[in-house]
């Protein structure tokens, strides 16, 4: 197989091997980021494969667009962990690895005999990271959970949406995504600690904990006041002007809550008298009289198109932007200047666009990405190269249903 830039020694995580047992979204987003940074990610799948491979409605070849979005820069090893022989293969891999990363429900690792207490017997330096919905010590630990459950239970959904309307989930699955990214923080912190102590450790991340962590000042306001907030729409609990506005054609967002921004905004609107108006002259006054002020602002903004207002606001140095639909943001010059859309090889000879790596690091080449692996695509190569298995042993494991081997991807 060809070596890509992410495997170059200049890559920050070059030389780190991760056994990735995660599925769905909360785990794979984290391992993909580590792969983008140069770690070798071995995606250990059941013989049926990650269930996201078959999520409809869009597919690249046999695998779903969902799967493609979070599984680049990985290798696939299809292994039956429920068999004693498959378990022995896994234990051998642990001795050659740095991290074991999972998002099983609490209790599954112990049942499979791949929990930290077992694995550290084979490799005392192993770092084990588990992502679950509620965590291992919660009274809810045995409940099934998904991003929607986490968003609801965290309180986040209760403040999302417009006042007087039903609560809505975030359009982005923030519960799952944050969980995966927090896992990367934990893994890298444990790796740094291991460099100092020579010892591995166990990490666990709760998706619900992550969402509670994001409540920040919203929770602090409740601790102070005891007041239960409701849906806040696109606005802010403390700052006015800080929200979305309807223009003649589209919605735009404007931030003009501070003194110089507010004064300039009033000038642009042709309402300089608002600067001295006691109802609006201070942040506290604007917050108190928000219900009066906002309709007055919007009535003026609806006289011009969104693009016209954005040009005026930007020229004046007032923070503002459009509420983009995906077709707008994914063709924005900013996105291309930041290399946030990249191309990877498709199932055939075509190129497939996908979202790039958000981390830019000086002196590190991060522009090469391999496509997501087919199920079992790297099984033979991993067992041969990492564990030194001879061809006849690999063939025997295949014939007895311990492993699954797909055709190796072609050299680029």
N, C-alpha and C positions, 0 to 999 in steps of 0.2 A: 504494500500500500504506500502511496505517496505521502511524504511528510509535509504538512502544511505549516504556514507561518506560526500558527498558534502553538506548534510543538517545537519551535525554535528556542534555543536557550535564552534568548532575550525576553521570552514571554514570562511574566511574573510568577506563574504557577507551574512552569515547566518542571517536570520530574515528580509532581504529585499525582498519585493514582487514586481515583475515587471509585469504589464499587457502589453504583447507584441503583438502589432498589425501589426508587420512587415511581409513582404513576400519577395520572391526572395532571394537576397544575401546580399545587403547592410545593411539590418537590422538584420536578423537572426544570422549573424556571431557575432555581438556584444552581443546579448542576450544570445547566447550559451556560450560565454566567461564568462558572469556574472553568468550563471547557473553552469559552471565549478567551479566557485569560491564560490558557495554555495547559491546564490540567488534563490528564488522560482520564476520560470518563468512560468507565465500562458499565453500560446499562445492563444490569442483570435482570432478565425477563423470564417469566414462565414460558413454557413451550407454546402457550396460546398467545403470549405477547401482552404488552401494555394495552389496556382496554381503550385508551384514547386513540389507538390506531384505527378504530372503526367508527369514530364519532362522525355522524353526518353533519352537513350535507355535502361538503366539498372534499375532493380527494386528489392527491398527486399519486398516480399509479394505484397501488393497493392501500396506501396509508393516507389518513385524513389530513386536511389542512391544519386542523387543531394540533395533531401530533407533530407536524412539520414546524409549527410555530415555536415549540419549546424543546426540541430534541436534536438540534444541529450539534456538530462537533462532539459526537458521542459514538461509541462502539457498542454493538449489541451482542450479548452473550445469552443464548437461550438455554436455561438450565432448570432442571426439576429439583427444587430445593426440598421437596417433601420426601425425596428418596434418600436413603443412606449414602449412596454413591454420589449423588448430586451434592449432598451436604459436605462430603469429603473434598470434592472439587472446590467448593466455596471456601472451606477452611484453608486449603492450600493457597487460594487467591488472597485471602486475608493476610497471610504471612508475607506477601509481596506488595501489599497495598498500604496506603496511609489513612484512608477514610472509608467508612461504611455509612451510607446515607439512606434513610428510609422514611416513608410516611405511612407505615402500617398503623392500624389501631393498636392501642396498648394491649399487651398480652400476646400478640402474634409473634413477635421476635422470640419470646421465651418458648412458645409452643414449637417454633421451628428450630430452636436451639442455636439461634444466631444473635442473641442479645449480647450486650457488652461484657457481661460476666463470663460468658462462654468464649467470646472472640478474643478477649485479652489474654486468655491462656495460650492462644496460638501466636499472638502478636501483642506484647505489652505496650507497644507504641501506637496501637490502633486508636483512631479517633472515631467514635460512633455518634452520629447525629440523627435524632428522631423528630420528625414533625408530625404532630397530631392535632386534632381539633381542639381538645380540651386539656391536654397534658396528662401525664402519668399519675399525678397526685390528686386530680380533681374528682369530686363525687360523680361527675358526669363522664368520666373517662371511658366508659363502655358504650356510650351513646354514639350512633353514627352521626357524622357531621359533614357538611359541605360549606362552601363559601357563603351561600345564601343564609345558612343557619348562623354562621359566625357574624355576618353583617347585622342580622336581626338581633341576636342576643347581646351584641356589644353595645347597643344603644345607637349605633351609627345610623341605622335605618329610620329611627324615630326622629332624627333631625334632618333627614334627606328628603327633598321634595318641597312643594309649595305649601304654604299655610292653608289649612282647610281642605287639603287633598290627602289621599291615602299615602302612607309611606312607600318609598321606592328604594330598590337596591341601587348601588352604584353601578353605572354602566360598565366599569372596569372591575374585574373580580379582585378587589383590593385585599380581601381576607386571605385568599390563597397566595397572591403574589407577594404580599409582605412576609408571609410565613416562610416562603422559599428564600427570600432575600435576607431575612433574619438568620436563617440557617447558615448562609454563607458567612455572615459576620461571626457566628459562633464557631464554625469550622476553622476559619482563618485565625481567630483568637486562640483556639486550642492548638493549632499548628505552631503559632508563635511561642506559646507556653511550652510545647514539647521541645522546641529548639533549646529552651533554657533548662528544662528538667529531665528530658529524655523519656517522659511518660506520656501516654495517651490519656484520654478522658472521654466521658460520656456527656453529650449535650442533648437537651430536649427543648423543643420549641412548640408552644401552643398557639394555634391560629387565633383563638379568642384573646389570649394575652396580648398578641400583637395588635389587635384592633383596639383593645383597651389602652394600650400605649399611645395610640394615635389620637385619643380623645384630648390629650394635653390640656389646653386652656379651657376647653368646654367642660371637662370634668372639674377643673379647678374652680370655675365659676359656680358650679353646683355645690362643691364643698363649702364655698364661701357664703352663698346666698340661700341654698336649699331650694331654689326655683328650678322646676323641671322644664327644660326647653322643648319646644315643638319644632316642626319643620321650618327651616330658615331659608328655603329657596336658594337663589344664587347670591344672596346677601351675606352680611357678616353681623355677628352679635354686637360688635363694638364699633365698627367703622362705617361711616357714611361720608362720602359716596364710595361704594365698594360692592359692585354687583353687575348683573346683566341688564341691558336696556334694549327695547325694541326701537329700531330706526325705521326708516321708510320701507326697507326691504328685509334686512336681516337683524339678528340679535348681535350686539357687541358687548364686551365687558369694559368697564371703566373704573380705575382706581384714582380717586381725587379726594382722599380723606384728610390729608395733611394740609397745613397752612398754605404753602406756596402752590401746591397742586390745586387746592380748593379755589384759591384766588384766581389762578389762571383759567380754571374751568369756568368760573363765573363770567370772566371776561369773554371767553369764547362763546358762551351761551348768550351774551348780550345782557347779562344780569349782574353787573358789578354791584348793584345795590344789595345783593344777597350777602356780600362780604360783611357789611355793617348791620344787616338785619339781625336783631337779637335772637330770632328763632333759629338762625343758621350760622352765626358768627363763630361758634366754638364747636369742637367735636361733640361735646356733651349735648349741646343744644340741637345739633343736627340729628343726633341719635334719638333724642326725645321727640323731635318733630319730623321724624323720617316719613311717617304716613302722609304728611303734607308736602314735603319736599320732593319725594321721588316722582309722583305723578306730574308735578310741574316740570321737572327735568325731562321726563319722557315725552311730554307733549311738544317740547322744543326739538328733541332728537328725532322725532318722527317726520320732521320736515325735510330731512336730507337722507341720502342713502348711507348705508353702513360704511362703505368704502370712502365716501366723502368725509364723514366724521372721523374715520380712522386717520386719514391724511392730515386733517386739521389738528387732531389731538396729538398725533405723533410729532408733527412739526412743532407743537407747543411744548413738547417734552412731558406730556401727561401719559402715564401708563394706560394702555388700552390695547385691545385685540379683538379679532372676530371670534365668534363661537363656530369654529370650523367643523364642517362635515369631513368625513375621512378623505373624500376625493380632494378637498382643498388642502388639508395638512400634508397629505402624502405626495403632493406635487409642489409643496412650498420650497422656495430656494434655501431656506434655513435648513430643512431636513437634508438636502443634498450636500450642503456645505459642511454639515456635521457627520456625513457618511452614515446616516441613520437608516438608509435603505441600502441593502446589499443584495447581491445575487449569488445564489448557490446552484449547483447542478440539479436539474430535475431528473425524473425517472428515466427520461430519454436523453436527447442531446440539448433540450431546451434549458433556458435559465429561469429560475424561480426567484422572484423578489421576496425579501423578508426583512424584518426589522433588525438593524445593526446593533453593535455593542455600545452602550451608553458611556462606558468608561474610556477616556482617552488618556494615554500615559506616554510621557516623553520617552522616545527611544525604543518604543515597543511597537512591533508590527502586529496590528490587530485586524487586518483587512481581509484575511483569508478564512473562509468558513467551509466546512464539509457539510454535505446534506445529511439529514437524519438517516440513521441506519435502517436497513431492512431487518426484520426479525431474524436473529441468529446470523447476521451477516459476518460477524467477526469471531464467532465461536471457535472455529478451527484455528484461526490466527492467534487468538489469546491463549488457548490451551497449548498450542505448539510453542509460541514464543515466550510467554510468561512462565508457564509451568513446565515446559520442556517435554510435553507428552509426545510419544512417537505416533505416527499415523495410524498404526494398528489399534492403539488404545483409544484414540479419538473415534475411529470407525466403530469400535465395539460399543463405546458409550452412545453413539448415535443409533446403532441398531437396537439397543436395549431401551431406547426412549429416555435416556438420562439428559441428553442434549439435543438441540436442533441446529442444523447447519444450513444456512442459505448461501447462495452464490456470493463470493467475495466481490466487492465493488471493483470496477475497473480502474486501472491506473489513469490518472489525468495526464 
